[in-house]
Amino acid sequence: IFVGPRAYGQSYLSEELSVLRAVAAETGRTLDNLRLTEARRKQAVEEEELRELVGQSELMALRAQINPHFFFNALNSVASLIAEDPPRAERLIENLAELFRHAFKPSSDIIPLEEELALVETYLEVEKYRLGDKLRFRKFVLPDALGIKIPALTIQPLIENAVKHGIGQSDGGGAITLSASLRDGGMSVIVADTGAGIAPSEMEDLLNRGVGLSNVNSRLVKLYGQSSRLRVDSAAGQGTTDSFSSPTHMGTEAQRQKDNEE
């Protein structure tokens, strides 16, 4: 604070100068706080943008994960059906096209459960051509849950994992059960199979290996916090159960803040 000479050459009193110094110091502290607040705000915006970019890249990686062996087997099925059952071969090609459309269309990262289930059922229709009666599917989803939004490609990788590592590895095949229920302001999703299961030695660090499960878990935690992390329970020869929960009304940022407070 700069002050000029007083009228008639009068000097400033020490009390007046003390007040000016106090005002200057308080103003300086306020400006410093404003600068710090603005810097933190910019940092928060940059971190949020980075989280969004990471989330988008993870979703792109998951979309690109579509198992080439799956499509190779599906195309072999089409080739074998063309001569013996052309209508069935045509339906299989339509299902493959629908699967491509759902998996790779440029849509929001957050979609209604109903849309994710449509992708799941299309995927299973294709796999049923290959596995036949070895693959059985049951679904228990309340109508109220269909409109709840979840991260895209959250359930389909769990189903694909159950088919590939569970039912497909079991000589007698098995059943996959998908359930979704609403409780305590959230939605609980469970994917259980009666396939080959996972050996105890392979359970360690399971969510940090590969693309499918680790990717799903990473996106759930980043969006909703640790309370929504993917849980995997399995026993060799008995099957595997994957489960997670997501909020129905709470925003993602609010959930992260809640987890940080806890």
C-alpha positions in Angstrom: 0.0 0.0 0.0 1.5 3.3 -1.1 0.5 6.5 0.7 1.3 10.1 -0.3 2.0 13.1 1.9 -0.7 14.4 4.0 -2.2 17.8 3.6 -0.3 20.7 5.0 2.8 18.5 5.6 1.4 16.7 8.6 3.0 13.4 9.4 1.3 10.1 9.9 0.7 8.9 13.4 2.2 5.6 14.4 -1.3 4.2 15.0 -2.3 5.1 11.5 0.8 3.4 10.0 0.2 0.3 12.1 -3.3 0.1 10.7 -2.0 0.5 7.2 0.6 -2.2 7.8 -2.1 -4.6 9.2 -4.3 -3.9 6.2 -1.5 -4.5 3.8 -0.5 -7.8 5.5 -4.1 -9.0 5.6 -4.6 -8.1 1.9 -1.4 -9.9 1.0 -2.6 -13.1 2.8 -5.9 -12.9 1.1 -4.3 -12.6 -2.3 -2.0 -15.5 -1.5 -5.0 -17.6 -0.5 -6.8 -16.6 -3.7 -3.7 -17.6 -5.8 -3.4 -20.9 -4.0 -7.2 -21.6 -4.4 -6.9 -20.9 -8.1 -3.8 -23.0 -8.5 -5.6 -25.9 -6.7 -8.7 -25.4 -8.9 -6.6 -25.6 -12.0 -4.8 -28.7 -10.7 -8.1 -30.3 -9.9 -9.4 -29.6 -13.5 -6.2 -31.0 -15.0 -6.4 -34.1 -12.8 -10.1 -34.6 -13.8 -9.2 -34.2 -17.5 -6.4 -36.7 -17.0 -8.7 -39.2 -15.3 -11.2 -38.8 -18.2 -8.4 -39.4 -20.7 -7.2 -42.5 -18.8 -10.8 -43.8 -18.5 -11.3 -43.3 -22.3 -8.1 -45.0 -23.1 -9.0 -48.0 -20.9 -12.4 -48.2 -22.5 -10.8 -48.2 -25.9 -8.4 -50.9 -24.8 -11.3 -53.0 -23.6 -13.2 -52.5 -26.8 -10.1 -53.6 -28.7 -9.8 -56.6 -26.5 -12.5 -58.6 -28.4 -10.9 -62.0 -28.4 -9.6 -62.9 -31.9 -10.2 -66.6 -31.1 -13.8 -65.9 -30.4 -14.3 -64.3 -33.9 -12.2 -67.0 -35.5 -14.4 -69.7 -34.0 -17.5 -67.8 -34.9 -16.5 -67.4 -38.5 -15.7 -71.1 -38.6 -19.2 -71.8 -37.4 -20.6 -69.6 -40.1 -18.5 -71.4 -42.8 -19.8 -74.8 -41.6 -23.4 -73.6 -41.5 -23.5 -72.0 -44.9 -24.0 -75.3 -46.7 -26.1 -77.2 -44.1 -28.2 -74.5 -42.6 -28.1 -71.2 -44.5 -30.8 -69.4 -42.4 -28.9 -70.2 -39.2 -25.6 -69.0 -40.8 -27.3 -65.7 -41.8 -28.6 -65.2 -38.2 -25.1 -65.8 -36.8 -23.6 -63.2 -39.2 -26.3 -60.8 -38.1 -25.4 -61.4 -34.4 -21.7 -60.9 -35.2 -22.5 -57.6 -36.9 -24.7 -56.5 -34.0 -21.9 -57.4 -31.6 -19.5 -55.2 -33.6 -22.0 -52.4 -33.7 -22.5 -52.4 -29.9 -18.8 -52.9 -29.0 -17.3 -50.3 -31.2 -19.9 -47.6 -31.7 -18.8 -44.1 -30.5 -21.1 -43.8 -27.5 -21.0 -42.5 -24.0 -18.8 -44.2 -21.5 -21.8 -44.4 -19.2 -24.9 -46.3 -20.5 -28.1 -47.8 -19.2 -28.0 -51.3 -17.9 -30.5 -52.3 -20.5 -28.0 -51.4 -23.3 -25.2 -53.4 -21.7 -27.5 -56.4 -21.3 -28.3 -56.2 -25.0 -24.6 -56.6 -25.8 -24.3 -59.5 -23.3 -27.2 -61.4 -25.0 -25.9 -60.8 -28.5 -22.5 -62.1 -27.4 -24.0 -65.2 -25.8 -26.1 -65.9 -28.9 -22.9 -66.1 -30.9 -21.2 -68.3 -28.3 -24.2 -70.7 -28.2 -23.7 -71.6 -31.8 -20.2 -72.8 -30.8 -20.9 -74.4 -27.5 -24.5 -75.5 -28.0 -26.2 -77.1 -24.9 -22.9 -76.8 -23.0 -23.7 -73.1 -22.4 -26.8 -72.2 -20.4 -27.7 -68.7 -19.4 -30.1 -67.4 -16.8 -30.9 -63.7 -16.1 -32.6 -62.2 -13.0 -32.9 -58.4 -13.5 -35.7 -56.3 -12.1 -37.3 -53.9 -14.5 -36.5 -51.0 -12.2 -32.8 -51.7 -12.7 -32.8 -51.5 -16.5 -32.5 -47.7 -16.5 -29.7 -47.5 -14.0 -26.5 -46.3 -15.8 -23.2 -48.1 -15.5 -19.8 -47.9 -17.3 -20.0 -49.3 -20.8 -18.5 -52.8 -21.2 -18.6 -53.6 -17.5 -20.7 -56.8 -17.5 -19.9 -58.2 -21.0 -16.2 -58.8 -20.1 -17.3 -60.7 -17.0 -19.7 -62.9 -19.1 -16.9 -63.4 -21.7 -14.5 -64.4 -19.0 -17.1 -66.9 -17.6 -17.5 -68.4 -21.0 -13.9 -68.6 -21.9 -12.3 -69.7 -18.6 -15.3 -71.3 -16.9 -17.8 -73.0 -19.2 -15.4 -73.5 -22.1 -12.9 -75.2 -19.8 -15.4 -77.6 -18.3 -16.1 -80.9 -20.1 -19.8 -80.8 -19.1 -20.3 -77.1 -19.7 -22.3 -75.2 -17.2 -24.6 -72.3 -16.5 -24.0 -68.6 -16.2 -26.4 -66.6 -14.0 -26.6 -62.8 -14.2 -28.5 -60.9 -11.6 -29.0 -57.2 -10.8 -30.9 -55.9 -7.8 -31.4 -52.5 -6.2 -30.6 -51.9 -2.5 -29.6 -49.1 -0.2 -29.3 -46.5 -2.9 -27.1 -48.7 -5.2 -27.3 -51.5 -7.7 -25.6 -54.9 -7.1 -24.5 -56.9 -10.1 -23.5 -60.6 -9.9 -22.2 -62.9 -12.6 -21.8 -66.5 -11.4 -20.8 -69.5 -13.4 -20.7 -73.3 -12.7 -17.6 -73.8 -14.8 -14.0 -74.9 -14.2 -13.3 -72.4 -11.5 -9.9 -70.9 -10.6 -7.2 -72.6 -8.6 -6.1 -70.9 -5.4 -2.6 -70.3 -6.8 -4.1 -68.3 -9.7 -6.4 -66.1 -7.5 -3.5 -64.0 -6.1 -3.2 -60.7 -7.9 -5.9 -61.8 -10.3 -7.3 -58.2 -10.9 -3.9 -56.9 -11.9 -3.4 -59.4 -14.7 -4.6 -59.4 -18.3 -7.1 -56.8 -19.7 -10.7 -57.8 -19.0 -11.1 -58.1 -15.2 -8.3 -55.6 -14.3 -9.8 -53.0 -16.7 -13.3 -53.4 -15.4 -12.1 -53.1 -11.8 -9.9 -50.1 -12.6 -12.8 -48.1 -14.2 -15.2 -49.0 -11.4 -12.8 -47.8 -8.7 -11.9 -44.6 -10.6 -15.6 -43.8 -11.2 -17.2 -44.8 -7.9 -14.4 -45.4 -5.4 -13.2 -48.5 -3.6 -16.7 -49.5 -2.4 -17.5 -50.4 -6.0 -14.4 -52.5 -6.7 -14.8 -55.9 -8.5 -14.9 -58.9 -6.2 -14.0 -62.4 -7.4 -14.8 -65.6 -5.5 -13.9 -68.9 -7.0 -13.2 -72.6 -6.2 -11.5 -75.0 -8.6 -14.1 -77.3 -10.1 -17.0 -75.4 -8.7 -17.2 -72.1 -10.6 -16.6 -68.4 -10.2 -18.6 -65.5 -9.0 -17.9 -61.9 -10.0 -19.7 -59.0 -8.3 -19.7 -55.3 -8.0 -22.0 -52.4 -6.9 -22.6 -49.0 -8.4 -24.5 -46.0 -7.0 -27.9 -45.2 -8.5 -28.2 -41.6 -7.6 -24.8 -40.4 -6.2 -22.5 -38.7 -8.7 -19.0 -40.1 -9.3 -17.2 -37.1 -7.8 -19.4 -37.2 -4.7 -18.6 -40.9 -4.3 -14.9 -40.3 -4.6 -15.1 -37.6 -1.9 -17.0 -40.0 0.4 -14.4 -42.6 0.0 -11.6 -40.1 0.7 -13.4 -39.0 3.9 -13.7 -42.7 5.0 
